[in-house]
């Protein structure tokens, strides 16, 4: 059977069966190494109060929220862009900071 990608779309290598996570978009069970992970920081304080507290020199804690998406939901939400065959062979695109 022909294979579209060398890794078959996963990053597990030769580890055997990986754990499953639930997609935040559709609820589908997806292998953790195949799912797209999106992390973002959430401030516990609203933005106006945050600016005032930072001017005073206060340390403000924030939590990190991690979400997992299956490939179809990641494409639909714009987390992953659709790339041509030649672009896929070059590897993941580099992100600017």
C-alpha positions as CSV (number, residue, x, y, z in Angstrom):
1,X,0.0,0.0,0.0
2,X,1.5,3.4,-0.9
3,X,2.4,5.7,1.9
4,X,1.8,9.5,1.6
5,X,4.3,10.5,4.2
6,X,7.4,8.8,5.6
7,X,6.2,9.3,9.2
8,X,2.6,8.5,8.3
9,X,1.7,11.8,9.9
10,X,2.9,10.9,13.3
11,X,6.0,11.7,15.4
12,X,6.1,8.6,17.6
13,X,9.1,6.8,15.9
14,X,9.3,3.2,17.1
15,X,7.7,3.8,20.5
16,X,4.7,1.5,20.0
17,X,1.2,2.6,20.7
18,X,0.9,6.2,22.0
19,X,-1.7,7.6,24.4
20,X,-4.9,9.2,23.1
21,X,-6.2,12.8,23.7
22,X,-9.6,14.2,22.9
23,X,-9.9,16.8,20.2
24,X,-11.3,20.1,21.6
25,X,-13.1,20.8,18.3
26,X,-15.0,17.6,17.6
27,X,-14.3,15.3,20.5
28,X,-12.6,12.6,18.4
29,X,-9.9,10.5,20.1
30,X,-6.6,11.2,18.5
31,X,-3.1,9.9,19.2
32,X,-1.1,12.5,21.2
33,X,1.8,12.5,18.8
34,X,-0.5,13.1,15.8
35,X,-2.7,15.8,17.4
36,X,-1.8,19.5,17.0
37,X,-1.1,21.2,20.3
38,X,-2.0,24.8,20.9
39,X,-0.9,26.5,24.1
40,X,-1.7,30.0,25.3
41,X,-1.3,31.9,28.5
42,X,-4.4,33.1,30.3
43,X,-4.2,36.0,32.7
44,X,-6.3,35.8,35.9
45,X,-6.7,39.6,35.9
46,X,-8.5,41.8,33.4
47,X,-6.3,44.0,31.2
48,X,-6.9,47.4,32.8
49,X,-6.2,46.2,36.3
50,X,-3.2,44.3,34.9
51,X,-1.5,47.4,33.5
52,X,-2.0,49.3,36.8
53,X,-0.6,46.4,38.9
54,X,2.4,46.1,36.6
55,X,3.2,49.8,37.0
56,X,3.3,49.2,40.7
57,X,5.7,46.3,40.3
58,X,3.4,43.5,41.3
59,X,4.0,39.9,40.2
60,X,0.9,38.6,38.4
61,X,0.5,34.9,38.0
62,X,-0.9,33.4,34.8
63,X,-2.0,29.9,33.8
64,X,-1.3,28.0,30.6
65,X,-4.1,26.4,28.7
66,X,-3.2,23.6,26.4
67,X,-5.6,22.4,23.7
68,X,-5.3,19.4,21.3
69,X,-6.9,19.4,17.9
70,X,-7.2,16.6,15.3
71,X,-5.8,17.5,11.9
72,X,-9.2,18.3,10.2
73,X,-10.2,20.7,13.1
74,X,-6.7,22.3,13.1
75,X,-7.0,23.0,9.4
76,X,-10.5,24.3,9.8
77,X,-9.5,26.7,12.6
78,X,-6.3,27.9,10.9
79,X,-3.9,26.3,13.3
80,X,-2.2,24.4,10.4
81,X,-2.0,25.8,6.9
82,X,-2.5,23.6,3.8
83,X,0.8,23.2,2.0
84,X,1.7,21.9,-1.4
85,X,3.6,18.6,-1.8
86,X,6.9,20.4,-2.4
87,X,6.4,22.6,0.7
88,X,5.6,19.5,2.9
89,X,8.8,17.9,1.8
90,X,10.9,20.8,3.1
91,X,9.7,20.4,6.7
92,X,7.7,22.6,9.0
93,X,7.7,26.3,8.3
94,X,9.9,28.4,10.5
95,X,8.1,30.8,12.9
96,X,9.2,34.4,13.4
97,X,9.5,35.7,16.9
